[in-house]
């Protein structure tokens, strides 16, 4: 009888021990997931600052300036200004870099277009490079940076106010769409590797980066990010803005092998956009380096689009 009781007590002990171990693993997994969600959110709203690896002078540009201008909400922004060809028509583009980038991120694209007479303003967005700001809102308040950039161009006598366009990549591509929908002076948009909805891409990114389930961890990333930014960043949905760009034109460019922002984002944006619109998908290209993937075809497509819709050629 005593042996039976001992055996029964032993089974009960080991069962409880296994339950405790399973609960510990579960709590540890949830706690680790919450920590990862907060870490991811902080990385999004507080990206590390970077500086350009080279300047326009390093690319052989003789006429360019280090400039400073203000956003409407009174942040000082830094950038480079390359005037349009004085023998040309004053057409000028604002180049908008991605998250964690800087004004040098689209210098190759700017150099390509300056060869065709285009002017260029390459700013550091808020909380990036040498610009002021302590938080990034992934395309929400950064619209004010683009407003400041366009206002700066409108004050330059070399710039034709009827021929201002935006070129953006990744977060900058999404921002270019949101800004153009709100800034009537923008006459054309080129958006590379843009996301259609911030929240949906966080859902996909959480699983890709951490292996965790999008629910409940993606909403946690958004929640932590919104608390830190003080804004509802889930409202960053270029797919809801893109139709408002018409009758101005938009060109969407995306690498078909993009592992960061899936090509389906540009397909959704293209479907939501109104005419005039164009879509350029680049086989075997990833998230960056779209110009380098096929330089001749990239130049032909982008210059052709901008010449038609900014210059009327």
Helices and strands as residue ranges (DSSP letters): H 2-45, G 56-59, E 65-70, E 76-82, E 92-96, G 103-106, H 107-114, E 119-123, H 143-154, E 164-169, H 171-182, E 186-192, H 198-210, H 214-229, G 233-235, H 238-241, G 242-245, E 249-255, H 264-272, E 277-282, H 290-293, H 295-311
